[in-house]
Amino acid sequence: MIQVTRYTTSDAIRGSLGVDPQDCSDEVIASSNLEVELEVDLDGWLPTHDTLFTAGAATGATGAEKTTKNLILLYAQWFCAFELASRFLLFPQIVTDGKNQMNRFAKVDLDRVKDLAASRMNKYRKSLDELVNSSSEGVLPIVSISTPSFDPVTNT
C-alpha cells in the first residue's frame, strides 16, 4: 500500500473497484499521476481543500470540520477509483499460464464499474460542494410571483 495523496491510499482506491494488487499494482497507481489529477480537480472547485482537510484532522475539530474532512477523503478515493477505471486496458481480463486460461471479469461490465465509480464520486462532490461552498446547483424556482409596475388592463 502506498499513500497516493494526502487524502487516499492505493488500497482504498483498489478496494473501491474490487481489485487487488495483482490486478493493479502500487507502481501502476503511482506512475499514473492520480495525485496530480486530483489536485487539479480540487483546485478548480475547492481551492481551500488543504486548509479544510487540516482543520478537520486537527485535535478539537468541530463536527462540521470532521464531516468536511471525511467528505474530502471519500471524494478523493472515488475520484481516483473513477480515473483508474477509466484507464482502458489496465485490468487483465484473460489470465493464462500457457496451459490453463481463466477469463476474469467475464460477467462484469467494466464500463458499468466506471459509471458506478463516477456516481459515487459525484455524490461526494455534491455533498462537499454544498457543505463548503453553499452551492445549490441546479435548484431554480419553477413558479414565482411577479408584480408588474404597469397594469395592461387599465393602462396605469
C-alpha positions in Angstrom: 0.0 0.0 0.0 1.2 3.5 -0.8 -0.1 6.9 0.2 -1.3 8.2 -3.2 -2.2 11.6 -1.9 -2.7 13.1 1.5 -6.3 12.1 1.1 -6.2 8.5 -0.1 -4.2 5.3 -0.4 -3.7 2.7 -3.2 -5.6 0.2 -1.1 -8.6 2.5 -0.7 -8.7 3.1 -4.4 -8.4 -0.6 -5.3 -10.9 -1.5 -2.6 -13.4 0.8 -4.2 -13.1 -1.1 -7.5 -12.9 -4.5 -6.0 -9.4 -5.3 -7.5 -6.3 -6.5 -5.7 -2.6 -5.6 -6.1 -2.1 -8.3 -8.7 -4.8 -6.6 -10.9 -3.3 -3.1 -10.4 0.0 -2.7 -8.6 1.1 0.2 -6.5 3.6 1.1 -9.2 0.9 1.5 -11.8 -1.1 3.7 -9.5 1.9 5.8 -8.6 3.0 6.2 -12.2 -0.4 7.2 -13.4 -0.3 10.7 -11.8 -3.6 10.3 -10.0 -2.4 12.7 -7.3 -1.9 15.4 -9.9 -5.3 14.8 -11.5 -7.0 15.0 -8.1 -5.1 18.2 -7.1 -6.0 19.9 -10.4 -9.6 18.9 -10.0 -9.9 20.0 -6.4 -8.1 23.3 -7.1 -10.7 24.0 -9.7 -13.7 23.9 -7.5 -12.5 23.6 -3.9 -9.3 25.7 -3.7 -9.2 25.6 0.1 -9.2 21.8 0.3 -5.9 21.6 2.1 -6.9 24.1 4.8 -10.3 22.4 5.2 -8.7 18.9 5.5 -6.1 20.1 8.0 -8.8 21.8 10.1 -10.9 18.6 10.1 -7.9 16.4 11.1 -6.8 18.7 13.9 -7.4 17.8 17.6 -10.6 19.6 18.7 -12.1 19.8 15.3 -15.8 20.6 15.2 -18.3 18.1 13.9 -18.7 20.2 10.7 -14.9 20.3 10.1 -14.7 16.5 10.6 -17.5 15.9 8.2 -15.8 18.1 5.6 -12.5 16.2 6.1 -14.4 12.9 5.7 -16.1 14.1 2.5 -12.7 15.1 1.1 -11.4 11.6 1.9 -14.4 9.9 0.2 -14.3 12.2 -2.8 -10.6 11.6 -3.3 -11.0 7.8 -3.0 -13.8 7.7 -5.6 -12.2 10.3 -7.9 -9.1 8.2 -8.1 -11.1 5.0 -8.5 -13.0 6.6 -11.4 -9.8 7.7 -13.0 -8.3 4.3 -12.6 -11.4 2.6 -14.0 -11.2 5.0 -17.0 -7.8 3.8 -18.0 -8.7 1.2 -20.6 -6.5 -1.9 -20.9 -5.5 -1.6 -17.2 -7.1 -4.7 -15.8 -6.1 -8.0 -17.3 -9.2 -9.9 -18.4 -7.7 -13.2 -19.5 -5.0 -14.8 -17.3 -3.1 -17.8 -18.6 -0.1 -19.9 -17.7 0.2 -21.4 -21.1 -1.9 -24.5 -20.4 -4.8 -23.1 -18.5 -6.8 -20.0 -19.1 -9.1 -18.0 -16.8 -11.4 -15.3 -18.1 -11.6 -12.7 -15.4 -14.3 -10.1 -15.2 -16.2 -12.2 -17.8 -19.6 -11.2 -16.3 -18.5 -7.8 -15.1 -19.1 -4.8 -17.4 -16.1 -2.6 -16.7 -17.9 0.4 -18.2 -20.6 -0.1 -15.6 -17.9 -0.2 -12.9 -16.6 3.1 -14.2 -20.1 4.6 -14.2 -20.8 3.4 -10.6 -17.4 5.0 -9.5 -18.4 8.2 -11.2 -21.8 8.1 -9.5 -20.1 7.8 -6.1 -17.6 10.5 -6.9 -20.3 12.9 -7.9 -22.3 12.1 -4.8 -19.4 13.1 -2.5 -18.5 16.1 -4.7 -22.1 17.4 -4.5 -22.2 16.9 -0.7 -18.8 18.6 -0.2 -19.6 21.4 -2.6 -22.9 22.1 -0.8 -21.3 22.0 2.6 -18.3 24.2 1.8 -19.4 26.4 -1.0 -23.1 26.5 0.0 -23.8 25.5 -3.6 -27.3 24.6 -4.5 -26.5 23.9 -8.1 -29.4 23.4 -10.4 -32.2 24.5 -8.0 -34.3 27.1 -9.7 -37.8 28.0 -8.8 -40.4 26.6 -11.2 -43.1 29.2 -10.4 -42.5 32.6 -8.9 -44.6 35.7 -8.3 -44.1 38.8 -10.4 -45.7 42.1 -9.7 -45.5 44.4 -12.7 -45.3 48.2 -12.3 -47.7 48.7 -15.1 -51.3 47.3 -15.4 -52.0 46.5 -19.0 -55.8 46.4 -18.4 -56.2 49.9 -17.0 -53.1 51.4 -18.7 -51.9 52.7 -15.3 
